[in-house]
Amino acid sequence: MKTLIIGAGPAGLSAAYHSACEGNEVILIERNEKAGRKLYITGKGRCNVTNNCNNEDIIKNVISNPKFLYSSLSSFSSKDTIEYFETHNVKLVTERGNRVFPASYHASDITKALVEGCLEKGVKIIYREKANKITLVNGLFEVIASENRYLVDNLVIATGGLSYPTTGSTGDGYKFAKEFGHTICELVPGLSAIKLKENIPYKLNKMLFKNVKIIVNDEKWKHEEFGDIMFDSNTLDGPISLTVSSLINRRKKENIHLELDLKPALDEEKLDDRLLREISKNASHNIFYLLKQIMPIDFIPWFLEKCPLDSYKKCGDMSVSERKTLIRTIKHFPLTYDGLVDIKRAIVTSGGINVKEINAKTMESKIVPNLYFAGEVIDVDALTGGFNIQIALSTGALVGKTIKSKI
Ligand SMILES: Cc1cc2nc3c(=O)[nH]c(=O)nc-3n(C[C@H](O)[C@H](O)[C@H](O)COP(=O)(O)OP(=O)(O)OC[C@H]3O[C@@H](n4cnc5c(N)ncnc54)[C@H](O)[C@@H]3O)c2cc1C
């Protein structure tokens, strides 16, 4: 049986390797001049290739359709990922939050090991070969690509999502799937920066705010996320805002309320005690001086725009109601949500091929026999931590193993 795989990202490479492992004749076509172009930029060039945890914990970090992934994770878990790379001479290290990286911190080692695994098993990889048109001819798939025409028994679409299109992931898989009768769930940015309506002072650009809390809610739902944020050109960025973006990307923009708790370790009572101590110590200083003790100096002018206090007033002259206003603004610093940045700048694409139309135990289309999907092109996405690459590797592996079992 001849199998053609479109896309040499982690999903396509994994599908190719596992399918070839059992003696399948596998051709992998990639539009770029090399494999895994997106992989090179993952984890800031270090590639957080998986998360060293059990399948239940991986599932907890999946945002869209977690249950759909049970079979693929059982067929190829993060332990299998670690074993694969270690047996392919890539030493790995596990860091904070169980994030696994190559010890060299070179994402290229990950791509190299995936490509070498495929070549060892006899996969034919053809670069600069873009799939343009696919049709069914007498039960076989005819794929017209830039250079060649292929006629194959099994077809795997592993073309990735829509984000960072310069890496080659331009959404072709959605078009192919649609032509075969599949529905595409709305494509929205996942793990992206959050746009704010406010004009953020340029001095705050790229400044890291450690240990704050984002509080986000709409009419029916509320979520709090604790960690680090960064303001960047009128967006809210940084680890916890990426998480929040994936939780709000399908919610109505107009209903989303965002605020920051700048001192989450102190409840209002403890914060009041702290302020009273600072005030009694600095009674003759002004409020600006007091604020300097509790927040970065460059943040104060913007803070005061949202907290109507006279910063020249002496601390000792502050009224109880002014102190309460100060506490409220520190604990509920309001931000005005203006949607997410363009999907091209998102780390992942949320949405994709409807999982209801894919057999979760095989990754085969329920509409067209012998048509398979793997990776980000499917409507699955997860939080940061190595989970998205693991999903690509697991769904790819399940495809490869399934095709084998059908011979
Ligand atoms: C900046 C950034 C950092 C990231 N960091 C991490 C991280 O550290 N850990 C993590 O788990 N995830 C990370 N991700 C997400 C992760 O990279 C993706 O989820 C993962 O690469 C998806 O794998 P895939 O194989 O499904 O798709 P892709 O990696 O997008 O691969 C798809 C391939 O298909 C090819 N292709 C597309 N159309 C065609 C066509 N018509 N013909 C031929 N070839 C085609 C593309 O050129 C591409 O090579 C990051 C993403 C970005 C953008």
The ligand as an SDF file (V2000), in Angstrom:
LIG
                    3D

 53 58  0  0  0  0  0  0  0  0999 V2000
    6.7930   30.6940   17.7620 C   0  0  0  0  0  0  0  0  0  0  0  0
    6.2330   29.3360   18.1090 C   0  0  0  0  0  0  0  0  0  0  0  0
    6.7440   28.6500   19.1980 C   0  0  0  0  0  0  0  0  0  0  0  0
    6.2260   27.3980   19.5430 C   0  0  0  0  0  0  0  0  0  0  0  0
    6.7840   26.7220   20.5840 N   0  0  0  0  0  0  0  0  0  0  0  0
    6.2980   25.4960   20.9090 C   0  0  0  0  0  0  0  0  0  0  0  0
    6.9290   24.7280   21.9240 C   0  0  0  0  0  0  0  0  0  0  0  0
    7.9990   25.0910   22.4480 O   0  0  0  0  0  0  0  0  0  0  0  0
    6.3400   23.5340   22.2670 N   0  0  0  0  0  0  0  0  0  0  0  0
    5.2010   23.0670   21.6490 C   0  0  0  0  0  0  0  0  0  0  0  0
    4.7140   22.0020   22.0250 O   0  0  0  0  0  0  0  0  0  0  0  0
    4.6300   23.7590   20.6430 N   0  0  0  0  0  0  0  0  0  0  0  0
    5.1580   24.9390   20.2450 C   0  0  0  0  0  0  0  0  0  0  0  0
    4.6030   25.6140   19.1890 N   0  0  0  0  0  0  0  0  0  0  0  0
    3.4670   24.9840   18.4590 C   0  0  0  0  0  0  0  0  0  0  0  0
    3.9850   23.8630   17.5240 C   0  0  0  0  0  0  0  0  0  0  0  0
    5.0770   24.3330   16.7780 O   0  0  0  0  0  0  0  0  0  0  0  0
    2.9060   23.3760   16.5720 C   0  0  0  0  0  0  0  0  0  0  0  0
    1.7400   23.0600   17.2800 O   0  0  0  0  0  0  0  0  0  0  0  0
    3.3980   22.1590   15.7860 C   0  0  0  0  0  0  0  0  0  0  0  0
    4.5000   22.5010   14.9880 O   0  0  0  0  0  0  0  0  0  0  0  0
    2.3000   21.6120   14.8750 C   0  0  0  0  0  0  0  0  0  0  0  0
    2.8410   20.5510   14.1430 O   0  0  0  0  0  0  0  0  0  0  0  0
    2.2180   20.1010   12.7370 P   0  0  0  0  0  0  0  0  0  0  0  0
    3.1320   19.0590   12.1930 O   0  0  0  0  0  0  0  0  0  0  0  0
    0.7870   19.7920   12.8970 O   0  0  0  0  0  0  0  0  0  0  0  0
    2.2800   21.4080   11.8170 O   0  0  0  0  0  0  0  0  0  0  0  0
    3.5290   22.2740   11.3440 P   0  0  0  0  0  0  0  0  0  0  0  0
    4.6450   22.1930   12.2610 O   0  0  0  0  0  0  0  0  0  0  0  0
    2.9480   23.6020   11.0260 O   0  0  0  0  0  0  0  0  0  0  0  0
    3.9720   21.5570    9.9790 O   0  0  0  0  0  0  0  0  0  0  0  0
    3.1710   21.5510    8.8200 C   0  0  0  0  0  0  0  0  0  0  0  0
    4.0750   21.3740    7.6120 C   0  0  0  0  0  0  0  0  0  0  0  0
    3.2740   21.2030    6.4450 O   0  0  0  0  0  0  0  0  0  0  0  0
    3.8690   21.8930    5.3540 C   0  0  0  0  0  0  0  0  0  0  0  0
    2.8220   22.1960    4.3480 N   0  0  0  0  0  0  0  0  0  0  0  0
    1.7410   22.9940    4.5240 C   0  0  0  0  0  0  0  0  0  0  0  0
    1.0040   23.0080    3.4040 N   0  0  0  0  0  0  0  0  0  0  0  0
    1.6320   22.1990    2.5080 C   0  0  0  0  0  0  0  0  0  0  0  0
    1.3500   21.8030    1.1450 C   0  0  0  0  0  0  0  0  0  0  0  0
    0.2730   22.2650    0.4730 N   0  0  0  0  0  0  0  0  0  0  0  0
    2.2240   20.9590    0.5380 N   0  0  0  0  0  0  0  0  0  0  0  0
    3.3350   20.4980    1.1700 C   0  0  0  0  0  0  0  0  0  0  0  0
    3.6520   20.8530    2.4490 N   0  0  0  0  0  0  0  0  0  0  0  0
    2.7960   21.6810    3.1070 C   0  0  0  0  0  0  0  0  0  0  0  0
    4.4470   23.1410    6.0110 C   0  0  0  0  0  0  0  0  0  0  0  0
    5.4540   23.7310    5.2200 O   0  0  0  0  0  0  0  0  0  0  0  0
    4.9610   22.5890    7.3390 C   0  0  0  0  0  0  0  0  0  0  0  0
    6.3060   22.1860    7.2460 O   0  0  0  0  0  0  0  0  0  0  0  0
    5.1380   26.8410   18.8000 C   0  0  0  0  0  0  0  0  0  0  0  0
    4.6380   27.5320   17.6980 C   0  0  0  0  0  0  0  0  0  0  0  0
    5.1910   28.7500   17.3280 C   0  0  0  0  0  0  0  0  0  0  0  0
    4.6470   29.4630   16.1070 C   0  0  0  0  0  0  0  0  0  0  0  0
  1  2  1  0
  2  3  1  0
  2 52  2  0
  3  4  2  0
  4  5  1  0
  4 50  1  0
  5  6  2  0
  6  7  1  0
  6 13  1  0
  7  8  2  0
  7  9  1  0
  9 10  1  0
 10 11  2  0
 10 12  1  0
 12 13  2  0
 13 14  1  0
 14 15  1  0
 14 50  1  0
 15 16  1  0
 16 17  1  0
 16 18  1  0
 18 19  1  0
 18 20  1  0
 20 21  1  0
 20 22  1  0
 22 23  1  0
 23 24  1  0
 24 25  2  0
 24 26  1  0
 24 27  1  0
 27 28  1  0
 28 29  2  0
 28 30  1  0
 28 31  1  0
 31 32  1  0
 32 33  1  0
 33 34  1  0
 33 48  1  0
 34 35  1  0
 35 36  1  0
 35 46  1  0
 36 37  1  0
 36 45  1  0
 37 38  2  0
 38 39  1  0
 39 40  1  0
 39 45  2  0
 40 41  1  0
 40 42  2  0
 42 43  1  0
 43 44  2  0
 44 45  1  0
 46 47  1  0
 46 48  1  0
 48 49  1  0
 50 51  2  0
 51 52  1  0
 52 53  1  0
M  END
$$$$
